[in-house]
Each structure stands twice: as structure tokens, then as C-alpha cells.
Amino acid sequence: MRIAEWGEDRPAERKGTESSGTPRRRPCCRRTRGAGGPERDDVGRRGDAPRLRPRPERPAGCGRATVRRLLSTSQSSVDPKEMRKFQLLAHRWWDEQGEYSALHSMNDIRVPFIRDTVLNMGSAYQRGSPLSGVKILDVGCGGGLLSEPLGRLGASVTGIDPLEENIRAADQHKSFDPVLAKRIQYKCGSLEEIVEESVETFDVIVASEVVEHVADLEMFIKCCSQVLKPGGSLFITTINKTQLSYILGIVVAEKIAGIVPEGTHEWEKFVPPEELERLLEANSCSVKTVNGMLYNPLTGSWSWIESTSINYALHAVKSGDQAQTSQTEPLSEMESEQCSATAGTSV
């Protein structure tokens, strides 16, 4: 269990969130970090978010020969120590009141964020199945908490996770819905294990609350770029590496309040948005949006905020002929509400 991971979609109106559940898109800018360690930010203070500046697009990624060299010379991005942590809780994924309760509620904001961003990139809207025809890879899918609402929106979802126990839990829950059984497939394995057979296969890649647990972040981002189509979207949610994230994410959440099991996170593995931007640019991806996220343990809800000093969501696009931003009009309020109703689920 982590403060910010996969959650189940439940209709709720969040403070600081638009009616569609999608945050206000804003251009990215870089913020200079001081020499005294992690930057200090006041949660919610406008203008304080270390947003990222868009960069010129680079040529598309490497070919299959490069992929083979990568697989033969690099170690796995999977951290065995992290696997042991989540193996103990594999049977708890679908307990909305359990250790993963914060992850269930995160879908209230991240699913609309993914959905509306993909549609505004140019996907044709279909009532009832707005993501029909979109191929999504859910990396580190766990028990399928994010894969299922994306599948209900019509997407063809492939969920991968290195833990067999997680895949069994995901498959079992998917089997309760015949529609999802056709739209979602789960595979046990790591990202680098599917690279060679899946080069430029997916329209969208989602890595939600994953990058702070991998053993080799550079390899992980490289593999994401390899399997993403040119013009495809990469969505990442994770925890920033700041003093505030240490206090709230580890001291308070794990040691005092017990929101997540103690030892779930390691502050040294938290990832600043500037580091993700650097790695993404080195792998032919340009960051388009960075938005701060905040979890309220009293209400059990997430909301969008200006500051990215704790949790944040990032959207990047891989360079290529299709990478131009679409001129499609944003979803209307009625369309957005219809999409949200489609993504809803009952456990």
C-alpha cells in the first residue's frame, strides 16, 4: 500500500477539481532547486509548483536491434525487496476499506485525467466507450485497480506485474465482469521482458505509483519509450522528493497515522519531476503537463493542487509524426459526466 497508487473509480466532487474531474491543463516550466537539499513548498500556494518547461521534440526511439542489446546487457528494473513488500498484501487489493483504500479513491481524479487527455489528443469520442480502439499498457497493474475502469471506458488494456499473486487477484476480479474479461489481459512479468515483442505497440502507457519502487529508473523509462507508439501518451503518477513529502508521506502516513504499512516507501527512491523530465527527454518524450495531487485522510479523497511538492501526475508524449497536439475541442460537461458514469464500477 502506498499513499498514492491505483484506486477504484467512485463518483465524488473534489475541492479544486473541475466538474469533469480533470485538472486545468497548464504549460510546464522549470524551477531551479537550491543547494540546500530538497526544495520547500507550501501545499496549495499558487505559483509554487515546480512545473516543467516543454522541450523540443527529439527523433523517435531506437530500433529492434537496440532493444535486443538493451535486454541482453541490462539488469531488471524490478526490485526484489519491493516485490516482497507487496506480496504480503496481494490478497487485499479489492478491499476498499483496507490498506489500499487511498488507491481506490485516487481513480476519482486520475481516470478522468487520462481519459480527457487522450480524447483531447485526437481520439474519436464514442458515447459509452470513449476509449474504444485505444491500446493501453498498465505497468505495475497490481490487482487491476486502474486497468478495470480504463477497460470499462472501452480501452484494450494489457496489465503487467512481476508478482504472480497480483496477477491472480486481478484475473479473479476481472472474471466477475464478462465485458472486462474480453477487454483486459494480464501478464506476469516485468516491462523489459515484453519490450522486444511489443516495440511501438501501445497508444498509452500508464505507470501509476510505480517509478518510486523500481530498481533502475533509467531503464524503466527507456523501456516505456520503446513500447510506446510515436505520438503516444505516457502517464506517470508518483511522489516528489522533498522535505514535505518525507514528513507527510513517511513520518505521518506510515509511522503516525498508519494510513499505509510502515516501510512501504523509501524517501531516497522518490522522484523529482525534473529528473523524470530529463529521462523522458533522453528517450524521445516531451513533458506536456505536470499537476500536483493531495490526499486528505480525513475524507479519504484526492484533489488537484498547484504545488507538486508531495504527489504529482505527469503527462508526456513521444515524438513522431502523430505527436502534434490535436485541435479537438475539450469535452463538454455532459460528455465528461457520461464518461465518468461509464468508468464507474462496483466491487
FENSULSUL-V865104 format. One line per field, one symbol per residue. phi: phi as a letter, one per 40 degrees, with the letter a starting at -180 (. if undefined). A space follows every 50 residues. Layout:
phi: ???
This chain:
phi: .bcbacbccbcacbcgbcccgccccaccacbccccchccbbccgccgccc cbccbccbccccccccccccccbbcccccdccccdcccbccbdbccbccb cccccccdbcccccdcccccchcccbcgbcbdgccbbccgcfcgccdccc ccchccbbbbacccccccccccccccbdccdccbbbbciccccbcccbcf bbcbbbbcfbccbccbcccdcccdcccccdgcbbbbbabcbbcccccccb cccccbcgcbdcgcbbdcccbcccccdcccccbgbbcbabbcbbbbccbg bbacbccbcbbabbbbbccicccccccdcdcccccccccccccdabb
